[in-house]
Structure formats: structure tokens, C-alpha cells
Amino acid sequence: MLQGGIAPVVYTTDKAFESSYKIFYNDFGCVAGDRQECLIAYNKTIFDYLDKTYGKKWRKEIRKDAIGLSDK
């Protein structure tokens, strides 16, 4: 999950990452509000899944603005 601004940002590498790792980015834009703790907890669960399923190679390919990634 991502939290951006008014206009979501999509990178050319997003589709390839989603396809390779069978997950999808979801950009809440500026409406995530007070859900930050929930977004971090959800993403940490996804990060753990990616670690267990694919090792740590995904970390070089994921968007650096994924919420909670810097805590990993």
C-alpha cells in the first residue's frame, strides 16, 4: 500500500513487480488519513510473505515509497 498525493504516481516497473510477485500496489492518495498504523501493519504482513516466498530479492525491486518498508 502506498500513500501519495492528489495524483497517484505509477512507475513503468510497477506492472512487472506485480506480475513477478503476484501482489498489487494500492495507492490511497491523500485520503489514507489516520489509517497509517493499519497500512504499516498490512504492508509488514505482505513484506513477511514476500520474504518467505521469494527471499529478499524483491526488496531491490519494490517501490521505495511502500509504507513501512523503511522499518523492515
N, C-alpha and C positions, 0 to 999 in steps of 0.2 A: 504494500500500500504506500502511496505517495501523497504528499500534501503540497500542492503548488499554489499558484495564484489564480487570478481570474481566468487566464487562458492556459489550459493544460499544455505541457511540453511533451512531445513524442519524439524519440530519437530513432534513427534508422535501425539501430541494433535491437530495439525492443521486441519486435516480432521474432527475431532469431532466438533471443533469450527465452521468450515464452514458449516457443516451439521446442527448443532443446530440453528445457527443464519442466515442461508441462505445468506451468503456472502462468498467471496473468497479472499484469500491473493494473492497479486501480487507483486513479488519481482523483482525490477528493476535492481538488481545487482549494478554494479558501473557505469551504463550509465544514471542515472537519471539527473546528471549534474546540470544545473541551474534551474531545474523544482521544486526545493524544496518547494517554496511557493505554487505552484499548488498542490503538493502532500499533503501538510498540509491542505489546504483548502478542498480538496476532502475528506480526512480522517475525518475532523471535521464534514462534512456533514453526513458521514457514522456513526460517533460516535453519532451524534444527533438522527439519525434514530434508532440506537440500543437503546439509552436511552428511546425514545418514545415508542418503540415496546416491549422492554424486561425489562425495568427498568435499574438498574445499576449492576445487577448480572453478565453481560457479562464482566465487567471490571476486574473481578478476573480471567477470563479465556483467555482473549486476549493476544496475544504475546506482551511483553513489549517493543519490538523494532518497533511497529507500529508507523509510522511517525506522530507526533503531539499529541500523547497520553499523553505525559508528560505535555502538555499545557492545558489539559482538567481538 
